[in-house]
């Protein structure tokens, strides 16, 4: 009987681990950009075209490790960056594929230290048309167990 419970617990643990994909920064480079005229803004913008690998991950629960960059700490607006602050998209000239906007769950809202290397999990959203947000958004994001 003890062996039965051990096997059951092990299977449930393994199933929980496989419930989320480990997303890598290399996978996020599977994007190209094409010029497209925006009627709303009145100018041509570069729109992302996501590769098949990323499209397959859209809407799935994923986990990603990176550096925290605060955009607005009072409103808990953060991005997860491939690079630390000094060489991130905003400061160091990296591309938009090197940041993921974090839409935190209410229980995950707190102050995070700039450049803290953390792992978050949430639902991957590919954003091709909302210019007010990043091309990648991690919705319902929470900090993963460290």
N, C-alpha and C positions, 0 to 999 in steps of 0.2 A: 504494500500500500504506500509506503514511504517513497518507493521508486516512482510510482505513478504520479504523486504530487510534485516530485522533483522534475520529472519530464514535462508535466503540464506547465509548471512555473518557467522552465527554460524555454519552452515554445512560446509562451506569452511574452517573455522578455525579448526573444529574437524577433517576434512579430512587431513589437513596439519599436525596435531599432530600425526595421526596414520600412516603417511607415513614412519616413521622410528621406528625400534624396539629399545627398551631400552635393551642394552646388559649388563649383570652383570658379575662380576668376577667369581661368582659361575658357570655360564654357561661355562666359559672358562676352567674349570677344567674337562670338558667332553672330555678328551683326554688321550690316553694311548701311551706308547712308545714301539717300538719293534726294536731289533737289525737288521740292514741291511748293507750288505757290499757295499761300494762305490768304484766302479772301478776308478773313477776320482781321489779320494783321496788316495785309496789304503788301506783303513782301515774300520772297522765296526763302524757305527754311529747309534745312537738311532733316529729312524724316528717316527714322530707323526702319530697316527691313530685316527682320529677325530670321536666322537660319532655322532649319528644320529641327535641329537638336534643342534649341531654346523653345520653339513652339511646342514641342512635346512636353516640356516642363511647365508651361504656362498653366496656372491654376492648381499646381501641385504644391504640397507641403515640402519645403526645402529648408536646408540649413546652410548657412554661409558664415565664414569667419573673416573678419576684417578690422579696420581701425575706425573708431567712432569719431565723426566730425559733427560738432553741433552747428546747426543753422540758426536755431532760436531756442535757447534753453528754457525760457519761460513757457513757451508753447510746446515744449518737448518735441521739437523738430530736429531730427538727426538723420544723417546718412551713414552708411557703412561704406568704407573706402578700401580699395585694394592697397592704397599707399597711405602712409602717415600724412598728417596735415601739411607739412612743408613741401610735399611733392604730390598732393592730391589734385583732383580735377579743378578745384577752385583756385589753387595757389601755384601749382607746379606744372600746369600745362598738360596733364593727362587727359584722356578722352572721356566722353560721357559713359562709356561702358565700364569705367572703373569705379563707379559709385552706384549704390542701391539705396533708394529712399526707404526709410523705416516708418511704417504706419503702426505704431505701438498699440498693443492691447492696453486698456486702462490699468491693469495690474502691473504692467511693465514700464509705466511712465515714472521716470525718476531722472535725476541728474546723472549723466554719464560723463566720465572724464575724457577730455580730448585725447586722442591717440591711444585710448585703451583698446587693446586687442581682445575682441569679444566674438562670441558665436551667437547668432540669432537664428531663430526658425520662424517660418511663417509661409504664407501662400504667395508664390511668385506671380506678379502681374507684369506683362509686357505692355509698355505704354508707347504707342506710335503716334498719338495725335494730341495729347494734352501738353501744351508748351509750358504750363506752370509747374510741371512735375518732371522727375527724372524718367529716363527710358525704362528703368527697372524699379519696381516698387515691391517691397516685402510687406504684404498686408497681414494684419493680425499678428504682428511680430512680437515675440517674447524672447528673452535671453535664454539660451539653451544652457543646460547643466554644464558647468565647467569642470 
